[in-house]
Amino acid sequence: GLHTDGACSGNPGPGGWAYVIEWPDGSIEELAGADPATTNNRMELTAVREGLRAVRRRIGGDPSWQIVVRTDSQGVINWLTRQWKRNKNLDLLTAIDPLIDGRVSFEWVRGHSGDVWNDRVDVLAVGAYKALQAG
């Protein structure tokens, strides 16, 4: 599974994003980043973009794989599945669109509910923007 999260201190304000990928062989890949002036939604979407890019780098065009993107952002799911009208963050949405095909599905996870991977990406995202703020 691909677990993603974004966090912001103020909205807009300094923000962080993170993903964790659980690969089928049991290995774990994680990455986080930060932006000095952003919004929570931009960080949530950046986490999905970066996570799906990492998945694509490893699996290429292999038609046999399936990936579930797990996020606590209902907005991310609704914008990326086009359930909601898109009027902001179009640069990120159009960058993510080509990374989504029949092999990608989405699952909403309640935030801060004890889901170990959701908690992990939250810690990574918050840590990324705090490190940026600390300079």
N, C-alpha and C positions, 0 to 999 in steps of 0.2 A: 504494500500500500504506500501511497504518497500522502504524507501528512503535512499540511501547510498552515501557517498562521502569520498574521500581521499585527503590529501593535503600534500605538502612537501615544505620545505624551502631549496632550492638546490635540485638537483636530481642526485646523492643521497645526503641525508642530514636528519635532523630531520623531522619526518612526523607524521601525525595524521590521524585517520579514525573515522567515525561516522555513525550511522544509526538512523533513526526515523521510528517507525512502527505506522501506523494508524490502530488500531483494529476496527472490525465492530461495537463494542459497543460504539465507540467514544473515548475510552481511547487512550492515546499516551504513547509509550515507547521509550526512547532514551538512547543511550550509546555512549561513545567515548573513544578512547585510543590513545596511542602514542608510537613511536619507535624512539630511538635516532639516528639510522643510517639506512635509508631505501630509497625506491624510491616511486614516486607517484603511479605507477601501483600496487606496493605491498600494499599500503595503500587503494587504491580503492578496490582491491580484498579482503583485510582483512575486510573491512566494509561489503561487501556482505556475506562473510563467517560468521561473527559474527551475522549479521542480520538474515540470514537464520537459524542459530542455535537457535536464540531466538524464531523465528516462530515455528520451530520444537518442541521446549520445550513446547510451549503452545498448539499446535494442534496435536502433535503426528502423528498417522497414519490416522487421519480423512480424508476420501476420498472426502469430500464435499467442502473443502476450496479451494480457489484460491488466489494466492498472486502475485502481480505485483511488480517486482523489478525495481525501477526508479533510473537511474544513468545518470550522465553527461559524463561518460566514454564509448566511443564507443568501446574501446579496451576490457573492461570488458565483454560487450555483445558479441562481436565477438569471444573472446577466450572461453567464457562459452558455447556458442552455436556452437562452433567448426567451425565457419566461417573462422577464422584465424588460421594459424599454431601456435602451442604452442612450444616455445623454451626457455622461461624463466618462473620463478615463478611456476614451476611445483608442488612444495610442496603445494602451496595454491590452485592451480587449481584442483589437485587431492583430496584435502580436501573438496572442494566445490561441485565437481561432484555428490557425493551421496546425497547431499541436494537438487538437482534439479531433478524434475520429471514433469509429465504432469500437476501438479498443479501450477507450477512456470512459469511465463512469464516475459519478460524483456521489458522495455520501455526506450528509450533514451530521456533525458530532456536536453535542452540547458542550459549550466551552466551560472550563473550570469545573468539570464534573467528575474528575478522577480518571479520565481516559489517559493512560500513561503517555501515549504519543502526542496527544493534543497538549497535555501539560508540558511535554518536552519542547515542542515547537514554540509554545508561548514563552518559556524561559529563554530560549535562544533568541527570539525576536526582541523581547524586552532587553536582554543583555546586549544585543547589537546596538540599539539606540542609546542605551546608557553608556556604553563604551565610547560611542561617538560624542556624546555630550561631555564626557570626562576629558576628551581631547587627547 
